[in-house]
Amino acid sequence: MGNPIGGSGQDSLEGATRAGLAERGDSVQRINDIADGGWLGQPVIDENSRPIGKIVDVLYDDDAASTPKWAVVGVGPFKTGHYLPLSEAYRTADGRLVVPYDQRIVKGAPRASKHHIMTRELKAATAGHYGMEG
């Protein structure tokens, strides 16, 4: 995958979708520019603007982190929560969070526990599901 948002090269927007947004005049916001209160209830879409679900929680790797690493997204008719990495995500000007995964992939990710706590094992399993290094 490309450069994660907030990582090296964060000012460059990768992929045809991001370039397409810029060509249309839509602005794109890096994840680390989003205040905490701006996450919950926000729609998540794939790179083809197809809906995936809505954010029900965000998770940080540690208490000192200022940028969330994971989201819990309510997916499907019962809004079952599934973990979603935010490393490749970006946000459009209208508040939609865009990720490089479709709803089928997110639905196949590990389900979120009641309290949305990720153990090391769960992080590794979730990262593996999304093809990331654990």
VOPAVEX-428442 format. One record per residue: residue in three letters; x, y, z of N, C-alpha, C, O, CB in turn. Coordinates in steps of 0.05 Angstrom, whole numbers, m for minus. Atoms other than C-alpha are relative to their C-alpha. Glycine has a CB too. Layout:
<site "ala" <X Y Z> <X Y Z> <X Y Z> <X Y Z> <X Y Z>>
...
END
This chain:
<site "met" <17 m24 0> <0 0 0> <18 25 0> <42 23 4> <m19 0 24>>
<site "gly" <m15 m24 2> <21 72 m7> <7 12 27> <6 m1 48> <m15 21 m16>>
<site "asn" <m7 m13 m24> <43 123 44> <m24 4 18> <m45 12 9> <12 28 m6>>
<site "pro" <23 m4 m18> <m1 124 106> <m4 30 6> <15 46 5> <5 m14 27>>
<site "ile" <6 m28 m8> <m35 189 124> <14 6 26> <13 m10 45> <m31 5 2>>
<site "gly" <m14 m7 m24> <7 225 175> <29 m11 0> <44 m5 18> <m14 m10 24>>
<site "gly" <m27 11 2> <70 187 153> <16 17 m19> <8 39 m26> <m1 m30 m9>>
<site "ser" <m17 m15 18> <125 208 107> <m15 4 m26> <m29 m14 m35> <27 m14 m5>>
<site "gly" <14 m6 24> <98 241 45> <m29 7 4> <m45 3 m15> <3 m22 m19>>
<site "gln" <28 m5 m5> <33 261 78> <m12 22 m16> <m36 23 m19> <m4 5 30>>
<site "asp" <11 m22 16> <26 323 35> <m7 m9 m28> <m21 5 m42> <19 23 m1>>
<site "ser" <7 9 26> <23 282 m28> <m24 m18 2> <m25 m36 19> <24 m15 m13>>
<site "leu" <24 16 0> <m44 252 m44> <3 m22 m21> <8 m16 m44> <m26 17 m5>>
<site "glu" <m5 22 19> <m38 183 m75> <m25 m10 m12> <m47 m6 m1> <15 m22 13>>
<site "gly" <22 14 13> <m83 145 m122> <m17 18 m17> <m19 42 m14> <m16 m12 21>>
<site "ala" <17 m14 19> <m130 164 m177> <m24 13 13> <m33 34 5> <m10 m20 m21>>
<site "thr" <23 m12 m13> <m188 176 m129> <6 26 12> <m9 46 9> <m11 m20 21>>
<site "arg" <m7 m25 m12> <m152 229 m91> <6 21 m21> <m2 45 m17> <25 m3 18>>
<site "ala" <m5 m19 22> <m128 261 m155> <m26 10 m12> <m29 33 m19> <19 m12 m21>>
<site "gly" <26 m7 11> <m199 259 m181> <m15 19 17> <m28 38 7> <m16 m25 m4>>
<site "leu" <13 m19 m19> <m225 294 m119> <12 27 m3> <m2 47 m4> <3 m10 29>>
<site "ala" <m13 m25 3> <m173 348 m127> <m8 14 m27> <m12 38 m28> <30 m3 2>>
<site "glu" <7 m11 26> <m190 357 m201> <m28 11 0> <m34 31 m13> <2 m22 m22>>
<site "arg" <27 m10 m2> <m263 366 m184> <m2 24 19> <m23 37 20> <m19 m22 10>>
<site "gly" <0 m23 m18> <m244 419 m133> <m7 m8 28> <m9 9 46> <m19 20 m9>>
<site "asp" <6 9 m27> <m261 376 m72> <26 1 16> <47 m7 6> <m12 m28 0>>
<site "ser" <m24 1 m17> <m213 385 m15> <1 m26 16> <m19 m38 21> <1 24 19>>
<site "val" <m5 25 m15> <m183 327 23> <14 7 25> <32 24 25> <16 m21 m17>>
<site "gln" <m11 m6 m26> <m165 328 96> <16 m24 11> <6 m46 11> <m21 9 20>>
<site "arg" <m16 22 m12> <m109 287 128> <m13 m8 27> <m25 8 41> <29 9 5>>
<site "ile" <12 11 m24> <m131 243 186> <9 15 25> <m7 20 43> <6 m29 2>>
<site "asn" <m9 m13 m24> <m87 277 237> <m9 29 3> <m2 42 23> <30 m1 1>>
<site "asp" <11 m27 m2> <m122 343 223> <m29 0 11> <m41 21 14> <0 14 m28>>
<site "ile" <27 3 m9> <m189 317 248> <m2 m1 30> <11 m18 43> <m13 m25 m13>>
<site "ala" <4 m1 m29> <m211 334 319> <m16 m25 8> <m32 m35 m7> <m14 26 9>>
<site "asp" <13 23 m10> <m235 277 362> <m31 0 m4> <m42 m21 m12> <6 m3 30>>
<site "gly" <29 m1 1> <m307 299 363> <m11 m2 m29> <m35 m6 m33> <m10 26 12>>
<site "gly" <8 1 28> <m309 299 287> <m2 m28 m12> <m7 m31 m36> <18 15 m17>>
<site "trp" <0 27 10> <m307 223 281> <m27 m14 1> <m36 m25 m19> <20 m16 14>>
<site "leu" <23 17 m6> <m369 192 311> <m24 6 m18> <m31 30 m21> <m8 2 28>>
<site "gly" <23 m3 17> <m427 180 264> <7 8 m29> <m11 10 m46> <m18 21 11>>
<site "gln" <m8 m8 26> <m387 200 203> <m1 m23 m20> <6 m46 m12> <28 13 0>>
<site "pro" <2 21 20> <m400 160 139> <28 m9 m10> <46 8 m12> <m17 8 m23>>
<site "val" <m24 11 12> <m345 114 112> <m8 m11 m27> <m27 m25 m31> <12 m23 18>>
<site "ile" <5 9 27> <m342 102 37> <26 m13 m11> <48 m8 m1> <m9 23 m18>>
<site "asp" <m23 11 13> <m296 63 m9> <9 21 m22> <m3 42 m25> <m6 m27 m13>>
<site "glu" <m12 m19 19> <m254 96 m64> <m18 4 m25> <m12 21 m41> <27 m10 m9>>
<site "asn" <20 m3 22> <m313 88 m113> <m25 14 11> <m46 13 m3> <m7 m26 m13>>
<site "ser" <23 m14 m13> <m359 128 m66> <m23 m18 8> <m45 m8 12> <m10 22 m18>>
<site "arg" <21 18 m9> <m398 66 m46> <1 m1 31> <22 m3 43> <4 m29 m11>>
<site "pro" <1 0 m29> <m422 67 27> <10 m26 12> <4 m48 2> <m28 7 9>>
<site "ile" <m8 24 m16> <m390 20 78> <m15 m1 26> <m25 m22 34> <31 1 5>>
<site "gly" <13 m1 m26> <m420 43 144> <6 27 13> <12 47 m1> <10 m23 18>>
<site "lys" <m5 m25 m15> <m412 96 198> <18 m7 24> <18 m29 35> <m27 12 11>>
<site "ile" <m19 3 m22> <m359 106 251> <m15 1 26> <m31 19 32> <22 22 m1>>
<site "val" <13 0 m26> <m382 86 320> <21 4 22> <13 9 45> <m14 m27 4>>
<site "asp" <m21 m5 m20> <m314 92 356> <26 2 m15> <29 m8 m37> <1 m23 21>>
<site "val" <m27 m1 10> <m241 108 344> <19 m10 22> <13 m5 46> <8 28 m10>>
<site "leu" <m19 11 m20> <m182 74 378> <28 10 m5> <36 14 m28> <m1 m31 m2>>
<site "tyr" <m27 m10 1> <m112 98 393> <18 m23 9> <11 m40 25> <4 25 18>>
<site "asp" <m19 20 m8> <m50 55 400> <9 3 29> <16 m17 42> <24 0 m19>>
<site "asp" <m7 m5 m28> <m33 88 466> <m11 26 9> <m22 42 m7> <32 0 4>>
<site "asp" <12 m24 m11> <m55 144 512> <13 26 m10> <0 47 m9> <1 m1 30>>
<site "ala" <m14 m24 9> <m3 192 485> <m5 7 m30> <2 28 m39> <30 m3 4>>
<site "ala" <5 m4 29> <m24 184 412> <m21 22 m4> <m41 23 10> <m9 m26 m13>>
<site "ser" <19 m21 7> <m60 244 381> <m17 m8 m24> <m36 6 m30> <14 26 m4>>
<site "thr" <14 9 25> <m83 207 318> <m10 m28 4> <6 m46 11> <19 3 m24>>
<site "pro" <10 27 m3> <m128 147 321> <11 m19 m21> <16 m10 m44> <m31 m1 m1>>
<site "lys" <m12 20 18> <m101 84 288> <m22 m18 m12> <m18 m29 m33> <21 m17 13>>
<site "trp" <21 18 8> <m166 44 283> <m27 13 4> <m30 31 21> <2 m26 16>>
<site "ala" <27 m9 m5> <m240 57 276> <m17 m26 3> <m10 m47 m7> <m11 17 m24>>
<site "val" <21 21 0> <m300 14 293> <m22 11 m17> <m32 33 m13> <m10 m7 30>>
<site "val" <20 m9 20> <m349 18 235> <m24 m18 2> <m22 m42 0> <12 0 m28>>
<site "gly" <25 15 1> <m421 m2 239> <m7 m6 m28> <m11 12 m45> <m23 16 14>>
<site "val" <4 9 28> <m434 m43 176> <m25 m18 m2> <m31 m33 17> <25 m16 m10>>
<site "gly" <22 18 6> <m495 m77 147> <m26 9 14> <m26 29 28> <7 m28 8>>
<site "pro" <26 m8 m11> <m568 m76 167> <m2 1 30> <m18 16 42> <m21 m19 m10>>
<site "phe" <0 0 m29> <m553 m91 240> <22 17 12> <25 18 36> <3 m29 10>>
<site "lys" <m21 m18 m8> <m495 m42 242> <21 m14 18> <30 m2 38> <m12 24 15>>
<site "thr" <m20 15 m15> <m448 m95 269> <27 14 m3> <35 22 m25> <3 m29 m11>>
<site "gly" <m25 m14 0> <m382 m63 289> <23 m17 m9> <27 m40 1> <6 11 28>>
<site "his" <m24 14 9> <m319 m84 253> <23 20 1> <20 44 m3> <m3 m11 m30>>
<site "tyr" <m24 m17 m1> <m248 m58 261> <10 8 m28> <9 m8 m46> <22 m14 16>>
<site "leu" <m10 m11 25> <m219 m14 206> <25 16 5> <24 34 22> <m22 17 m14>>
<site "pro" <m24 m17 m4> <m148 13 201> <m4 27 m14> <m17 30 m34> <25 m14 m12>>
<site "leu" <2 m28 11> <m142 88 188> <26 9 m14> <27 32 m22> <m7 19 23>>
<site "ser" <m26 m8 11> <m71 87 161> <m1 9 m29> <15 25 m37> <19 m23 2>>
<site "glu" <3 m7 29> <m94 93 88> <m24 18 m5> <m32 22 m28> <m1 m25 m17>>
<site "ala" <25 m15 3> <m156 135 101> <5 30 m3> <25 40 5> <m18 m5 25>>
<site "tyr" <0 m30 2> <m170 207 83> <m29 9 1> <m48 m7 m3> <15 10 m26>>
<site "arg" <27 m11 m3> <m230 252 91> <m5 21 m21> <12 38 m27> <m4 12 28>>
<site "thr" <8 m20 20> <m267 292 38> <m11 25 14> <m15 25 39> <m22 m11 m19>>
<site "ala" <9 m25 m12> <m290 364 49> <m28 m3 13> <m34 12 31> <m1 21 m21>>
<site "asp" <27 3 m12> <m361 340 63> <m1 m20 23> <m23 m27 32> <m20 m9 m22>>
<site "gly" <m2 16 m24> <m337 296 120> <0 m30 m3> <2 m45 17> <m22 7 17>>
<site "arg" <0 29 3> <m338 227 89> <29 m10 2> <48 2 m8> <m12 m7 m28>>
<site "leu" <m26 13 m2> <m281 181 107> <3 m20 m22> <m14 m37 m26> <3 m13 29>>
<site "val" <m4 18 23> <m252 146 46> <22 m19 7> <44 m12 17> <8 17 m25>>
<site "val" <m19 21 m5> <m216 80 54> <4 m18 m25> <m15 m19 m41> <m9 m18 24>>
<site "pro" <m5 16 23> <m184 33 3> <m11 m29 2> <0 m47 m10> <29 m1 m6>>
<site "tyr" <12 26 m4> <m229 m25 23> <m30 2 m6> <m42 23 m1> <4 m11 29>>
<site "asp" <29 m1 5> <m300 m43 1> <m14 m12 24> <m2 m23 42> <m7 m15 m26>>
<site "gln" <16 9 m22> <m357 m63 47> <4 m30 6> <4 m38 29> <m29 6 m5>>
<site "arg" <m4 29 m3> <m345 m137 35> <25 m6 17> <25 m23 34> <1 m14 m27>>
<site "ile" <m25 4 m15> <m274 m132 61> <m3 8 29> <5 m5 47> <23 15 m13>>
<site "val" <5 m10 m27> <m295 m91 122> <m18 m19 15> <m13 m25 39> <m12 28 0>>
<site "lys" <18 19 m14> <m351 m140 138> <15 m26 7> <7 m39 26> <m24 m7 m18>>
<site "gly" <m15 24 m5> <m300 m196 136> <21 3 22> <34 m16 31> <13 m10 m25>>
<site "ala" <m20 m6 m21> <m255 m162 187> <m10 m9 27> <m34 m14 31> <6 31 1>>
<site "pro" <9 8 m26> <m256 m183 260> <m21 19 11> <m20 44 8> <24 m1 20>>
<site "arg" <21 m16 m13> <m318 m160 297> <10 14 24> <28 4 38> <m25 m17 7>>
<site "ala" <m8 m15 m24> <m310 m107 350> <m13 m12 25> <m37 m20 24> <m8 30 m3>>
<site "ser" <11 9 m25> <m319 m129 421> <m18 21 12> <m19 44 2> <23 m7 20>>
<site "lys" <19 m19 m12> <m371 m96 465> <13 26 9> <2 48 6> <m14 m13 24>>
<site "his" <m14 m23 m11> <m319 m49 496> <21 11 m19> <35 30 m12> <13 m7 26>>
<site "his" <m18 m10 21> <m278 m39 432> <29 0 9> <44 19 3> <m8 27 m9>>
<site "ile" <m28 2 m9> <m213 m62 464> <15 m19 m19> <6 m42 m23> <2 m10 30>>
<site "met" <m16 17 18> <m159 m89 417> <24 m11 15> <41 5 24> <8 16 m25>>
<site "thr" <m23 13 m11> <m110 m138 444> <22 m2 m22> <16 4 m45> <m6 m29 11>>
<site "arg" <m21 4 20> <m43 m151 410> <m8 m20 m21> <m3 m17 m45> <26 m8 13>>
<site "glu" <8 21 19> <m71 m214 380> <m21 9 m19> <m21 3 m43> <m11 m24 16>>
<site "leu" <21 m11 17> <m133 m178 354> <11 20 m20> <3 20 m43> <m22 13 17>>
<site "lys" <m13 m19 19> <m90 m122 324> <14 m15 m22> <12 m8 m45> <20 18 15>>
<site "ala" <m15 15 20> <m47 m174 289> <m19 m14 m19> <m14 m14 m43> <18 m21 14>>
<site "ala" <20 13 17> <m108 m212 263> <m13 20 m18> <m18 15 m42> <m21 m15 18>>
<site "thr" <13 m21 16> <m141 m148 239> <19 11 m21> <11 14 m44> <m10 23 18>>
<site "ala" <m20 m9 20> <m77 m123 206> <4 m21 m22> <6 m14 m45> <27 6 15>>
<site "gly" <m2 21 20> <m70 m190 172> <m23 m1 m19> <m20 m5 m43> <3 m27 14>>
<site "his" <24 0 17> <m141 m187 147> <2 22 m22> <m6 17 m45> <m25 5 17>>
<site "tyr" <m2 m22 18> <m126 m120 114> <26 0 m16> <31 18 m32> <m3 27 15>>
<site "gly" <m25 2 15> <m59 m143 86> <22 19 9> <39 27 m6> <m5 5 m28>>
<site "met" <m20 m18 m11> <m19 m98 132> <20 m16 17> <15 m39 25> <m14 22 18>>
<site "glu" <m19 13 m18> <43 m115 172> <m11 5 28> <m19 27 35> <29 12 m3>>
<site "gly" <11 0 m27> <21 m131 243> <15 16 20> <8 18 43> <m4 m26 10>>
END
